[in-house]
Amino acid sequence: LYLLYQIKHPDDQKPWIILFHFLVIWGIYSAVSSEYHDNVVGMMFLPWVLVFFLQHKFGWSILCWIFLLMSKENLAAVGPFFALGMISIEWSSSQKKWLYILLGISLIWVILLFGVVFPALDTQNLGPIQAERYINHHGVSFSTWLIEVLTSPQQWIQYAFQNTTGNPEFDGIKIEFWWVWLLSGGLICWLKPAMLLFAGPVLAFKLLPWDSYTLWGINYQYSIEISMITLIGMVYIPQWIRSYSYVFALGALFSTIFTWQSRESKWHDPVMMSFYSKDHYQRSFSTKKVHRLLQKIPPTPSICVSAELGPWLAYRDTAYSFPNIGQAKWIALMMHGENTYPLTKDKYFNMADSLKKSEGWMVKIDQFPLLVLERKP
């Protein structure tokens, strides 16, 4: 971003403002305080696509574009809109034919990914599970839902601000996102309409899922796309607005500080963001002990694991994510209570306790914080 700003505005003496903005915007902190996600890495390629394009290093620009598209399926889905956005903001460039090549690559990849690759991997005929987030309140097909969106856009614009779950516990999540984003620089997407080609699809994916309230908010990696788009927009806004770019940077700083300890968005853990705190670097258990105990689990039988154990135990033919036990022969759960996703803490511990008492399972390891069960023959 710093280099992109310097290339676009070589006479500007304040490129450090965009770097400061990047370092304080809430979406970056929320993303890096969560676990690893491909889309976080993928979005870091977007400014490099533009940097290499402006430097006429088109091969590198295409390579970064491919990395972005392949990083995660949601970035592949919005890739054509990103390409159209880049064509719009670089419309005066004599080399914009290369941006059309990026558009072509993204369209080909979308067709291959959603028309060939994903259907081939869908061996259980589950269908477009992600699409159901948007249509499950109607019970209609995805194509019917899409037609409804195009013919009644005002209704869906309302949904972008409303709690569509019907549960008042989730009131305020979308409103919190809107004020944090707009104060952090989101206003520039309306002052530079070409940026809406970037932001529009991202906002739709974020705010229109009917009951996926975790996507709506400002937690985890779910704001990385809109944060990076906002920062790129700060590079391309007109000069008279760019003179006040420090206002948006300070707005981002204020938003981050204001939402640091408490948020409407669910499951926020301020310790995960508090890099200055001793608690941020400590665990409530011995990781060496856990790794030693995990070695006692056979490497081949099917297994059901809690979220944080997945990376350590998933390398086998069949692995399920708790609470989906399926046909698993083994169950491995972390019992420290710090991460019970997707269940509440009470439901998580109640289910684990029921399994321990069940006649169908026998306890193999029960040493804090690890619980391991084996299915009885």
PARO-595948 format. One record per residue (C-alpha): residue number from 0; residue in three letters; x, z negated, y negated. Coordinates in steps of 0.1 Angstrom, whole numbers, plus 2048, in hexadecimal, padded with zeros to 3 digits. Layout:
REM residues N
+-----+------+-----+-----+-----+
! seq ! type !  xx !  zz !  yy !
+-----+------+-----+-----+-----+
! NUM !  Ala !   X !   Z !   Y !
...
+-----+------+-----+-----+-----+
REM end
This chain:
REM residues 377
+-----+------+-----+-----+-----+
! seq ! type !  xx !  zz !  yy !
+-----+------+-----+-----+-----+
!   0 !  Leu ! 800 ! 800 ! 800 !
!   1 !  Tyr ! 81C ! 7F8 ! 7E8 !
!   2 !  Leu ! 82D ! 819 ! 7F0 !
!   3 !  Leu ! 80C ! 82C ! 7ED !
!   4 !  Tyr ! 806 ! 81D ! 7CB !
!   5 !  Gln ! 829 ! 826 ! 7BF !
!   6 !  Ile ! 825 ! 84A ! 7CB !
!   7 !  Lys ! 803 ! 84E ! 7BA !
!   8 !  His ! 80D ! 83C ! 79A !
!   9 !  Pro ! 833 ! 83F ! 795 !
!  10 !  Asp ! 830 ! 834 ! 770 !
!  11 !  Asp ! 81C ! 815 ! 777 !
!  12 !  Gln ! 832 ! 7F6 ! 774 !
!  13 !  Lys ! 81A ! 7DF ! 788 !
!  14 !  Pro ! 81A ! 7EB ! 7AD !
!  15 !  Trp ! 820 ! 7C7 ! 7B8 !
!  16 !  Ile ! 7FB ! 7C0 ! 7AF !
!  17 !  Ile ! 7EF ! 7D5 ! 7CD !
!  18 !  Leu ! 808 ! 7C2 ! 7E4 !
!  19 !  Phe ! 7FB ! 7A0 ! 7D6 !
!  20 !  His ! 7D7 ! 7AC ! 7DC !
!  21 !  Phe ! 7E0 ! 7B4 ! 800 !
!  22 !  Leu ! 7EF ! 792 ! 806 !
!  23 !  Val ! 7D2 ! 77E ! 7F8 !
!  24 !  Ile ! 7B3 ! 792 ! 803 !
!  25 !  Trp ! 79D ! 77F ! 81C !
!  26 !  Gly ! 79B ! 79A ! 836 !
!  27 !  Ile ! 7C1 ! 799 ! 83D !
!  28 !  Tyr ! 7C1 ! 773 ! 841 !
!  29 !  Ser ! 7A2 ! 773 ! 858 !
!  30 !  Ala ! 7B1 ! 78F ! 86E !
!  31 !  Val ! 7D4 ! 780 ! 873 !
!  32 !  Ser ! 7C6 ! 75D ! 879 !
!  33 !  Ser ! 7B2 ! 76B ! 896 !
!  34 !  Glu ! 7C0 ! 779 ! 8B7 !
!  35 !  Tyr ! 7CE ! 79C ! 8BA !
!  36 !  His ! 7B7 ! 7B9 ! 8B4 !
!  37 !  Asp ! 7BF ! 7DE ! 8B5 !
!  38 !  Asn ! 7AB ! 7E7 ! 896 !
!  39 !  Val ! 7C1 ! 7D0 ! 881 !
!  40 !  Val ! 7E0 ! 7E4 ! 88B !
!  41 !  Gly ! 7CD ! 804 ! 889 !
!  42 !  Met ! 7C2 ! 7FF ! 865 !
!  43 !  Met ! 7E6 ! 7F9 ! 85A !
!  44 !  Phe ! 7ED ! 81E ! 861 !
!  45 !  Leu ! 7D3 ! 82B ! 848 !
!  46 !  Pro ! 7E9 ! 826 ! 828 !
!  47 !  Trp ! 806 ! 835 ! 83B !
!  48 !  Val ! 7F1 ! 854 ! 842 !
!  49 !  Leu ! 7ED ! 859 ! 81D !
!  50 !  Val ! 811 ! 850 ! 815 !
!  51 !  Phe ! 81F ! 86A ! 82D !
!  52 !  Phe ! 806 ! 883 ! 821 !
!  53 !  Leu ! 811 ! 87F ! 7FD !
!  54 !  Gln ! 835 ! 881 ! 807 !
!  55 !  His ! 82D ! 8A2 ! 819 !
!  56 !  Lys ! 838 ! 892 ! 83A !
!  57 !  Phe ! 81A ! 8A0 ! 84C !
!  58 !  Gly ! 826 ! 89B ! 86F !
!  59 !  Trp ! 82A ! 876 ! 869 !
!  60 !  Ser ! 808 ! 875 ! 857 !
!  61 !  Ile ! 7F7 ! 885 ! 876 !
!  62 !  Leu ! 809 ! 86D ! 88D !
!  63 !  Cys ! 7FD ! 84E ! 87A !
!  64 !  Trp ! 7DA ! 85D ! 87A !
!  65 !  Ile ! 7DB ! 861 ! 8A0 !
!  66 !  Phe ! 7E6 ! 83D ! 8A3 !
!  67 !  Leu ! 7CA ! 831 ! 88D !
!  68 !  Leu ! 7AF ! 845 ! 8A1 !
!  69 !  Met ! 7BC ! 839 ! 8C2 !
!  70 !  Ser ! 7BF ! 814 ! 8B9 !
!  71 !  Lys ! 79A ! 80C ! 8BE !
!  72 !  Glu ! 77A ! 81E ! 8C3 !
!  73 !  Asn ! 769 ! 813 ! 8A3 !
!  74 !  Leu ! 786 ! 823 ! 88F !
!  75 !  Ala ! 782 ! 843 ! 8A3 !
!  76 !  Ala ! 75D ! 842 ! 89A !
!  77 !  Val ! 763 ! 83F ! 874 !
!  78 !  Gly ! 782 ! 855 ! 875 !
!  79 !  Pro ! 76F ! 875 ! 86A !
!  80 !  Phe ! 761 ! 861 ! 84C !
!  81 !  Phe ! 784 ! 855 ! 843 !
!  82 !  Ala ! 791 ! 878 ! 844 !
!  83 !  Leu ! 775 ! 884 ! 82D !
!  84 !  Gly ! 77E ! 867 ! 816 !
!  85 !  Met ! 7A2 ! 872 ! 815 !
!  86 !  Ile ! 798 ! 896 ! 80E !
!  87 !  Ser ! 783 ! 889 ! 7F1 !
!  88 !  Ile ! 79C ! 873 ! 7E1 !
!  89 !  Glu ! 7B8 ! 88D ! 7E5 !
!  90 !  Trp ! 7A1 ! 8AB ! 7DC !
!  91 !  Ser ! 7B9 ! 8B8 ! 7C2 !
!  92 !  Ser ! 7D7 ! 8B9 ! 7DA !
!  93 !  Ser ! 7E4 ! 8DB ! 7E3 !
!  94 !  Gln ! 7EC ! 8CE ! 805 !
!  95 !  Lys ! 7C9 ! 8C1 ! 80E !
!  96 !  Lys ! 7C7 ! 8D9 ! 82B !
!  97 !  Trp ! 7DB ! 8BF ! 83F !
!  98 !  Leu ! 7BF ! 8A6 ! 838 !
!  99 !  Tyr ! 7A7 ! 8BF ! 848 !
! 100 !  Ile ! 7BD ! 8BF ! 866 !
! 101 !  Leu ! 7B9 ! 899 ! 868 !
! 102 !  Leu ! 793 ! 89F ! 866 !
! 103 !  Gly ! 795 ! 8B7 ! 883 !
! 104 !  Ile ! 7AA ! 8A0 ! 898 !
! 105 !  Ser ! 792 ! 883 ! 892 !
! 106 !  Leu ! 773 ! 898 ! 89B !
! 107 !  Ile ! 784 ! 8A4 ! 8BB !
! 108 !  Trp ! 78D ! 881 ! 8C4 !
! 109 !  Val ! 76A ! 873 ! 8BE !
! 110 !  Ile ! 75B ! 88E ! 8D5 !
! 111 !  Leu ! 775 ! 887 ! 8F0 !
! 112 !  Leu ! 773 ! 862 ! 8ED !
! 113 !  Phe ! 74D ! 85D ! 8EC !
! 114 !  Gly ! 744 ! 87D ! 900 !
! 115 !  Val ! 75E ! 87D ! 91B !
! 116 !  Val ! 774 ! 85E ! 91D !
! 117 !  Phe ! 75B ! 842 ! 919 !
! 118 !  Pro ! 741 ! 852 ! 931 !
! 119 !  Ala ! 75C ! 856 ! 94B !
! 120 !  Leu ! 766 ! 831 ! 948 !
! 121 !  Asp ! 741 ! 826 ! 94A !
! 122 !  Thr ! 741 ! 822 ! 970 !
! 123 !  Gln ! 724 ! 809 ! 96E !
! 124 !  Asn ! 70D ! 81F ! 959 !
! 125 !  Leu ! 70B ! 805 ! 93E !
! 126 !  Gly ! 706 ! 81F ! 922 !
! 127 !  Pro ! 710 ! 81B ! 8FE !
! 128 !  Ile ! 711 ! 7F5 ! 8FC !
! 129 !  Gln ! 71F ! 7F4 ! 8D9 !
! 130 !  Ala ! 702 ! 80A ! 8CD !
! 131 !  Glu ! 6E9 ! 7F1 ! 8DA !
! 132 !  Arg ! 6F4 ! 7D9 ! 8BE !
! 133 !  Tyr ! 6E2 ! 7F0 ! 8A6 !
! 134 !  Ile ! 6C3 ! 7FA ! 8B9 !
! 135 !  Asn ! 6BB ! 7DC ! 8CF !
! 136 !  His ! 6A0 ! 7D0 ! 8B8 !
! 137 !  His ! 68C ! 7F0 ! 8BE !
! 138 !  Gly ! 693 ! 7F7 ! 8E2 !
! 139 !  Val ! 698 ! 81C ! 8D9 !
! 140 !  Ser ! 6B3 ! 835 ! 8E1 !
! 141 !  Phe ! 6D1 ! 838 ! 8CB !
! 142 !  Ser ! 6C7 ! 85B ! 8BF !
! 143 !  Thr ! 6A4 ! 84E ! 8B5 !
! 144 !  Trp ! 6B5 ! 831 ! 8A2 !
! 145 !  Leu ! 6CC ! 849 ! 890 !
! 146 !  Ile ! 6AE ! 85F ! 885 !
! 147 !  Glu ! 69D ! 840 ! 878 !
! 148 !  Val ! 6BC ! 836 ! 863 !
! 149 !  Leu ! 6BE ! 859 ! 854 !
! 150 !  Thr ! 699 ! 85B ! 84C !
! 151 !  Ser ! 694 ! 837 ! 83F !
! 152 !  Pro ! 6B6 ! 82E ! 830 !
! 153 !  Gln ! 6A6 ! 815 ! 817 !
! 154 !  Gln ! 69B ! 7FF ! 835 !
! 155 !  Trp ! 6BE ! 7FE ! 843 !
! 156 !  Ile ! 6CD ! 7F7 ! 821 !
! 157 !  Gln ! 6B7 ! 7D8 ! 820 !
! 158 !  Tyr ! 6C4 ! 7CE ! 843 !
! 159 !  Ala ! 6E8 ! 7CF ! 835 !
! 160 !  Phe ! 6DF ! 7B0 ! 821 !
! 161 !  Gln ! 6C6 ! 79E ! 838 !
! 162 !  Asn ! 6CA ! 787 ! 855 !
! 163 !  Thr ! 6BA ! 79C ! 870 !
! 164 !  Thr ! 6BC ! 783 ! 88C !
! 165 !  Gly ! 69E ! 76F ! 882 !
! 166 !  Asn ! 6B3 ! 74F ! 885 !
! 167 !  Pro ! 6B7 ! 73D ! 863 !
! 168 !  Glu ! 6D8 ! 72F ! 870 !
! 169 !  Phe ! 6E8 ! 751 ! 867 !
! 170 !  Asp ! 6D9 ! 754 ! 844 !
! 171 !  Gly ! 6F4 ! 75A ! 82A !
! 172 !  Ile ! 70E ! 76B ! 83F !
! 173 !  Lys ! 709 ! 78E ! 831 !
! 174 !  Ile ! 705 ! 781 ! 80E !
! 175 !  Glu ! 726 ! 76E ! 811 !
! 176 !  Phe ! 737 ! 78E ! 81C !
! 177 !  Trp ! 728 ! 7A2 ! 800 !
! 178 !  Trp ! 734 ! 78B ! 7E4 !
! 179 !  Val ! 756 ! 785 ! 7F3 !
! 180 !  Trp ! 75C ! 7AB ! 7F8 !
! 181 !  Leu ! 74F ! 7B5 ! 7D6 !
! 182 !  Leu ! 763 ! 79A ! 7C4 !
! 183 !  Ser ! 782 ! 7A4 ! 7D7 !
! 184 !  Gly ! 780 ! 7C8 ! 7CC !
! 185 !  Gly ! 762 ! 7D7 ! 7DE !
! 186 !  Leu ! 754 ! 7E1 ! 7BC !
! 187 !  Ile ! 76D ! 7FD ! 7BA !
! 188 !  Cys ! 75C ! 80F ! 7D7 !
! 189 !  Trp ! 73E ! 814 ! 7C0 !
! 190 !  Leu ! 754 ! 81D ! 7A2 !
! 191 !  Lys ! 767 ! 837 ! 7B7 !
! 192 !  Pro ! 74A ! 846 ! 7CC !
! 193 !  Ala ! 762 ! 859 ! 7E3 !
! 194 !  Met ! 76C ! 837 ! 7F1 !
! 195 !  Leu ! 749 ! 834 ! 7FF !
! 196 !  Leu ! 752 ! 84E ! 819 !
! 197 !  Phe ! 76B ! 834 ! 826 !
! 198 !  Ala ! 756 ! 815 ! 820 !
! 199 !  Gly ! 733 ! 821 ! 829 !
! 200 !  Pro ! 737 ! 826 ! 84E !
! 201 !  Val ! 74C ! 806 ! 851 !
! 202 !  Leu ! 731 ! 7F2 ! 83F !
! 203 !  Ala ! 717 ! 801 ! 856 !
! 204 !  Phe ! 72A ! 7F7 ! 875 !
! 205 !  Lys ! 730 ! 7D4 ! 867 !
! 206 !  Leu ! 70E ! 7CB ! 858 !
! 207 !  Leu ! 6F3 ! 7DE ! 86C !
! 208 !  Pro ! 6F8 ! 7D0 ! 88F !
! 209 !  Trp ! 6D7 ! 7BE ! 895 !
! 210 !  Asp ! 6E3 ! 79C ! 8A3 !
! 211 !  Ser ! 709 ! 79E ! 8A2 !
! 212 !  Tyr ! 70C ! 784 ! 886 !
! 213 !  Thr ! 731 ! 780 ! 88D !
! 214 !  Leu ! 737 ! 7A4 ! 881 !
! 215 !  Trp ! 724 ! 79E ! 860 !
! 216 !  Gly ! 73B ! 783 ! 852 !
! 217 !  Ile ! 75E ! 77F ! 845 !
! 218 !  Asn ! 76E ! 770 ! 864 !
! 219 !  Tyr ! 786 ! 77D ! 87D !
! 220 !  Gln ! 790 ! 7A2 ! 87D !
! 221 !  Tyr ! 76E ! 7AF ! 872 !
! 222 !  Ser ! 778 ! 7B4 ! 84E !
! 223 !  Ile ! 799 ! 7C6 ! 853 !
! 224 !  Glu ! 78B ! 7E9 ! 84E !
! 225 !  Ile ! 778 ! 7E2 ! 82E !
! 226 !  Ser ! 796 ! 7CE ! 820 !
! 227 !  Met ! 7AE ! 7EA ! 825 !
! 228 !  Ile ! 796 ! 803 ! 817 !
! 229 !  Thr ! 791 ! 7ED ! 7F8 !
! 230 !  Leu ! 7B7 ! 7EC ! 7F3 !
! 231 !  Ile ! 7BB ! 811 ! 7F7 !
! 232 !  Gly ! 79F ! 815 ! 7DE !
! 233 !  Met ! 7B3 ! 800 ! 7C5 !
! 234 !  Val ! 7CE ! 81B ! 7C6 !
! 235 !  Tyr ! 7B5 ! 838 ! 7BF !
! 236 !  Ile ! 79F ! 828 ! 7A4 !
! 237 !  Pro ! 7A1 ! 837 ! 781 !
! 238 !  Gln ! 7BB ! 82B ! 769 !
! 239 !  Trp ! 7A3 ! 818 ! 752 !
! 240 !  Ile ! 798 ! 803 ! 770 !
! 241 !  Arg ! 7BB ! 800 ! 780 !
! 242 !  Ser ! 7C6 ! 7EF ! 760 !
! 243 !  Tyr ! 7B1 ! 7D2 ! 76B !
! 244 !  Ser ! 7BB ! 7D3 ! 790 !
! 245 !  Tyr ! 7C9 ! 7B0 ! 78C !
! 246 !  Val ! 7A5 ! 7A3 ! 787 !
! 247 !  Phe ! 79C ! 7AF ! 7AA !
! 248 !  Ala ! 7BC ! 7A1 ! 7B9 !
! 249 !  Leu ! 7B3 ! 77F ! 7A9 !
! 250 !  Gly ! 78F ! 783 ! 7B6 !
! 251 !  Ala ! 79D ! 788 ! 7D9 !
! 252 !  Leu ! 7B3 ! 769 ! 7D5 !
! 253 !  Phe ! 795 ! 754 ! 7C9 !
! 254 !  Ser ! 77F ! 761 ! 7E5 !
! 255 !  Thr ! 799 ! 758 ! 7FF !
! 256 !  Ile ! 79F ! 735 ! 7F1 !
! 257 !  Phe ! 77A ! 72F ! 7ED !
! 258 !  Thr ! 771 ! 738 ! 811 !
! 259 !  Trp ! 791 ! 729 ! 820 !
! 260 !  Gln ! 782 ! 708 ! 82D !
! 261 !  Ser ! 75D ! 710 ! 82F !
! 262 !  Arg ! 749 ! 730 ! 836 !
! 263 !  Glu ! 726 ! 73C ! 83D !
! 264 !  Ser ! 736 ! 752 ! 858 !
! 265 !  Lys ! 734 ! 741 ! 87A !
! 266 !  Trp ! 751 ! 733 ! 88E !
! 267 !  His ! 769 ! 730 ! 871 !
! 268 !  Asp ! 787 ! 71A ! 879 !
! 269 !  Pro ! 79B ! 712 ! 859 !
! 270 !  Val ! 7B9 ! 706 ! 86D !
! 271 !  Met ! 7BE ! 729 ! 87A !
! 272 !  Met ! 7C4 ! 735 ! 857 !
! 273 !  Ser ! 7D6 ! 717 ! 849 !
! 274 !  Phe ! 7FA ! 723 ! 84F !
! 275 !  Tyr ! 807 ! 707 ! 839 !
! 276 !  Ser ! 7F8 ! 6EC ! 84F !
! 277 !  Lys ! 80A ! 6DA ! 86C !
! 278 !  Asp ! 7EA ! 6DD ! 881 !
! 279 !  His ! 7EC ! 703 ! 87E !
! 280 !  Tyr ! 80C ! 703 ! 895 !
! 281 !  Gln ! 801 ! 6E9 ! 8AE !
! 282 !  Arg ! 7EC ! 6EB ! 8CD !
! 283 !  Ser ! 7D7 ! 6CF ! 8DD !
! 284 !  Phe ! 7E7 ! 6D6 ! 8FF !
! 285 !  Ser ! 807 ! 6E0 ! 90F !
! 286 !  Thr ! 809 ! 706 ! 912 !
! 287 !  Lys ! 825 ! 703 ! 92B !
! 288 !  Lys ! 80F ! 6EE ! 941 !
! 289 !  Val ! 7F3 ! 708 ! 93F !
! 290 !  His ! 80A ! 725 ! 948 !
! 291 !  Arg ! 818 ! 711 ! 966 !
! 292 !  Leu ! 7F5 ! 70A ! 973 !
! 293 !  Leu ! 7EA ! 72E ! 96E !
! 294 !  Gln ! 806 ! 739 ! 986 !
! 295 !  Lys ! 7F2 ! 727 ! 9A2 !
! 296 !  Ile ! 7D6 ! 740 ! 99F !
! 297 !  Pro ! 7D9 ! 75E ! 9B7 !
! 298 !  Pro ! 7E1 ! 77E ! 9A6 !
! 299 !  Thr ! 7C8 ! 796 ! 9B7 !
! 300 !  Pro ! 7A5 ! 786 ! 9BB !
! 301 !  Ser ! 78A ! 78D ! 9A2 !
! 302 !  Ile ! 788 ! 773 ! 987 !
! 303 !  Cys ! 773 ! 767 ! 96A !
! 304 !  Val ! 786 ! 759 ! 94C !
! 305 !  Ser ! 77F ! 74A ! 92A !
! 306 !  Ala ! 78A ! 75F ! 90D !
! 307 !  Glu ! 7AD ! 752 ! 906 !
! 308 !  Leu ! 7B7 ! 754 ! 92B !
! 309 !  Gly ! 7AE ! 779 ! 92D !
! 310 !  Pro ! 7D0 ! 787 ! 923 !
! 311 !  Trp ! 7E1 ! 772 ! 93E !
! 312 !  Leu ! 7CA ! 778 ! 95B !
! 313 !  Ala ! 7BA ! 79A ! 956 !
! 314 !  Tyr ! 7D4 ! 7AF ! 968 !
! 315 !  Arg ! 7C0 ! 7B3 ! 988 !
! 316 !  Asp ! 7A5 ! 7CB ! 994 !
! 317 !  Thr ! 788 ! 7B6 ! 988 !
! 318 !  Ala ! 786 ! 79C ! 96C !
! 319 !  Tyr ! 767 ! 78F ! 95B !
! 320 !  Ser ! 764 ! 77E ! 93A !
! 321 !  Phe ! 753 ! 75C ! 93B !
! 322 !  Pro ! 735 ! 755 ! 93C !
! 323 !  Asn ! 731 ! 776 ! 94F !
! 324 !  Ile ! 73C ! 76A ! 972 !
! 325 !  Gly ! 731 ! 788 ! 985 !
! 326 !  Gln ! 740 ! 78A ! 9A8 !
! 327 !  Ala ! 760 ! 777 ! 99E !
! 328 !  Lys ! 772 ! 764 ! 9B9 !
! 329 !  Trp ! 783 ! 74D ! 9A0 !
! 330 !  Ile ! 77B ! 73E ! 97E !
! 331 !  Ala ! 794 ! 732 ! 965 !
! 332 !  Leu ! 789 ! 720 ! 945 !
! 333 !  Met ! 79A ! 70E ! 928 !
! 334 !  Met ! 789 ! 6ED ! 922 !
! 335 !  His ! 799 ! 6E2 ! 901 !
! 336 !  Gly ! 77A ! 6EE ! 8EE !
! 337 !  Glu ! 78C ! 701 ! 8D3 !
! 338 !  Asn ! 780 ! 723 ! 8DE !
! 339 !  Thr ! 75F ! 725 ! 8F1 !
! 340 !  Tyr ! 755 ! 748 ! 8E6 !
! 341 !  Pro ! 73B ! 757 ! 8EB !
! 342 !  Leu ! 72A ! 736 ! 8F4 !
! 343 !  Thr ! 725 ! 717 ! 8DF !
! 344 !  Lys ! 73A ! 6FA ! 8E8 !
! 345 !  Asp ! 71D ! 6E7 ! 8F9 !
! 346 !  Lys ! 712 ! 705 ! 90D !
! 347 !  Tyr ! 736 ! 70C ! 918 !
! 348 !  Phe ! 73D ! 6E9 ! 924 !
! 349 !  Asn ! 71A ! 6E6 ! 935 !
! 350 !  Met ! 720 ! 706 ! 948 !
! 351 !  Ala ! 743 ! 6FC ! 952 !
! 352 !  Asp ! 736 ! 6DA ! 95E !
! 353 !  Ser ! 71A ! 6EB ! 972 !
! 354 !  Leu ! 733 ! 701 ! 983 !
! 355 !  Lys ! 749 ! 6E3 ! 98C !
! 356 !  Lys ! 72B ! 6D2 ! 99D !
! 357 !  Ser ! 71E ! 6F2 ! 9AD !
! 358 !  Glu ! 720 ! 6F5 ! 9D3 !
! 359 !  Gly ! 72B ! 719 ! 9D0 !
! 360 !  Trp ! 74C ! 710 ! 9BF !
! 361 !  Met ! 769 ! 6F9 ! 9C6 !
! 362 !  Val ! 781 ! 6EB ! 9AC !
! 363 !  Lys ! 7A5 ! 6F7 ! 9B1 !
! 364 !  Ile ! 7B4 ! 6EA ! 990 !
! 365 !  Asp ! 7A5 ! 6D1 ! 978 !
! 366 !  Gln ! 7C1 ! 6C6 ! 961 !
! 367 !  Phe ! 7BB ! 6C6 ! 93C !
! 368 !  Pro ! 7B7 ! 6DF ! 92D !
! 369 !  Leu ! 7B3 ! 6F6 ! 94B !
! 370 !  Leu ! 796 ! 6F8 ! 964 !
! 371 !  Val ! 799 ! 710 ! 982 !
! 372 !  Leu ! 77E ! 715 ! 99C !
! 373 !  Glu ! 77D ! 72A ! 9BC !
! 374 !  Arg ! 75E ! 738 ! 9CB !
! 375 !  Lys ! 756 ! 729 ! 9ED !
! 376 !  Pro ! 755 ! 742 ! A0A !
+-----+------+-----+-----+-----+
REM end
